[in-house]
Each structure stands twice: as structure tokens, then as C-alpha cells.
Amino acid sequence: MPANKRPRKLNYAVNQKGKITWSKVGNAIKAYKKLKTREDFEWKTKWLEKAFEFSKAKLKKYWINPNKI
């Protein structure tokens, strides 16, 4: 990757600004909780680590502390 381009990281849904509705916030919280229960069942896999990365970025975008969920 050339040095003059900035890196595009994470995914489209996290990077794009948009109207924040409560259904989006609720769905982000619900997805994070589902990943937590899945982690207890499956342990840590690469797929889950990547999913947690996206989910935590989404929560950060909505100013939600994942430690308090």
C-alpha cells in the first residue's frame, strides 16, 4: 500500500456517519451480548475475535461502554 494513502480499516458500517436511531443502538447491544454467550459456548476462535472487533467498534461509535453491558 502506498505511503500517501490512508488505511481503510474495520468495515463500511462502522466508518460511515449516519443517523443514530435507538433500534441501531439496541441491535448493536443485542449483537454484542449474543457474541458473549457464543464465546462462552465456543471459546475463542478467529471468527469470534474479528466479530468482537467490529462489534466493539460499533459500540464505541454509539458511545456505549462494552464493560457495562
Secondary structure by P-SEA (a helix, b strand, c coil): cccccccccccccccccccccaaaaaaaaaaaaaaaaaaaaccccaaaaaaaaaaaaaaaaaccccccc
